[in-house]
Amino acid sequence: QVQLVESGGGLVQPGGSLRLSCAASGSIFSIYSMGWYRQAPGKQRELVATITISGGSTNYEDSVKGRFTISRDNAKNTVYLQMNSLKPEDTAVYYCTAVKDGRRDWGQGTQVTVSS
């Protein structure tokens, strides 16, 4: 099992930026991909961005393309989500996820609130 710990959430004004971090520990060997999902109140959890650990291939949800960037530091077993030009509709709990051997593990989530 992979343990995931997120950090970096908080309150930011519209147009501002935040960087989320997700540190992986435990059974991290051969993790295939890591990424971020989010869940706003009353809505389903949705994909935000993913990155493969070996090749660094990325995938983004359409509404965040050009504003969010996912990256990884394999030496630190950490994935980042740089979020720029934040909008109120980006407000949600952001969850880190890791996929390994067909299993998906989740972090506990970090709150991001975009409000003036």
Residue pairs with C-beta under 8 A, 6 or more apart in sequence:
1 26
1 27
1 103
1 105
2 24
2 25
2 26
2 27
2 28
2 31
2 98
2 100
2 105
3 24
3 25
3 26
3 105
4 22
4 23
4 24
4 96
4 97
4 98
4 105
4 106
4 107
4 108
5 22
5 23
5 25
5 96
5 107
5 108
6 20
6 21
6 22
6 94
6 95
6 96
6 107
6 108
6 109
6 110
7 20
7 21
7 22
7 23
7 110
8 18
8 19
8 20
8 21
8 110
9 18
9 20
9 94
9 110
9 111
9 112
10 18
10 111
10 112
10 113
11 113
11 115
12 18
12 86
12 112
12 113
12 114
13 114
13 115
13 116
14 86
14 87
14 88
14 114
14 115
14 116
15 85
15 86
16 86
16 114
17 82
17 83
17 84
17 85
17 86
18 83
18 86
18 112
19 80
19 81
19 82
19 83
20 36
20 80
20 81
20 83
20 94
20 96
20 110
20 112
21 78
21 79
21 80
22 34
22 36
22 78
22 79
22 80
22 81
22 96
22 107
23 76
23 77
23 78
24 31
24 34
24 77
24 78
24 79
24 98
25 77
27 100
28 77
28 98
30 100
30 101
31 53
31 98
31 99
31 100
32 52
32 53
32 54
32 99
32 100
32 101
33 50
33 51
33 52
33 53
33 98
33 99
34 50
34 51
34 53
34 72
34 79
34 96
34 97
34 98
34 99
35 47
35 48
35 49
35 50
35 51
35 59
35 70
35 79
35 96
35 97
36 48
36 49
36 50
36 70
36 79
36 81
36 94
36 95
36 96
36 97
37 45
37 46
37 47
37 48
37 94
37 95
37 97
38 45
38 46
38 48
38 90
38 92
38 93
38 94
38 95
38 112
39 45
39 46
39 92
39 93
39 95
39 109
40 89
40 91
40 92
40 93
43 92
45 95
46 61
47 59
47 61
48 60
48 61
48 64
48 68
48 81
48 94
49 58
49 59
49 60
49 61
49 64
49 68
49 70
49 81
50 58
50 59
50 70
51 57
51 58
51 59
51 70
51 71
51 72
51 79
53 72
53 74
56 72
58 70
60 68
60 70
63 89
64 83
64 90
67 83
67 84
67 85
67 86
68 81
68 82
68 83
68 84
69 81
69 82
69 84
70 79
70 80
70 81
70 82
71 79
71 80
71 82
72 78
72 79
72 80
73 79
73 80
79 96
81 94
83 90
83 112
86 112
86 114
87 114
88 114
88 115
89 114
90 112
90 114
91 112
91 113
91 114
91 115
92 112
93 109
93 110
93 111
93 112
94 109
94 110
94 111
94 112
95 106
95 107
95 108
95 109
96 106
96 107
97 104
97 105
97 106
97 107
98 104
98 105
